[in-house]
Amino acid sequence: RVHSGAHYPSDVAAGGVIGLVAAALVRAAPRLLGRHVL
């Protein structure tokens, strides 16, 4: 959709960064919250 002008490349890059941060938080959640919460 970048090539059709629907999204700016910076929008796509920001979405990728947000996705990576969200995945890292989910992956680290058990270690950060401890076993008693999960």
N, C-alpha and C positions, 0 to 999 in steps of 0.2 A: 504494500500500500504506500510505501514511501515513493516509489516511482510514479504513482498516479497523483501525488500531491495531497493525499489524504492525511499523511502524518509527516511532520518534520523529522529529519534524522535524530535531532536531539530528543524528541519525544520517544523514539524507539530506544535510544541509549538510556534515557532515564528509566524507562520501563524495565529494561534489562538489569539495571543497577538495583532497582527496587525489588525485583524478583530474586536477585542474588542475596540481598540483605535479608529478605523474608525467609529464604531457604536456610541461610546460615543461622538465623534465630530459631527456627523450628528444629534444626539439627542440634543446636546447643541447649535447647530448653531443658532436657532432663538434667544436664550437668549444672545449669544455672539455678534451677528451681529445687533441685535435690530430689531424692527418691520419695520422700514422704508426701510430696504434692502430687506426683504422678504415680 
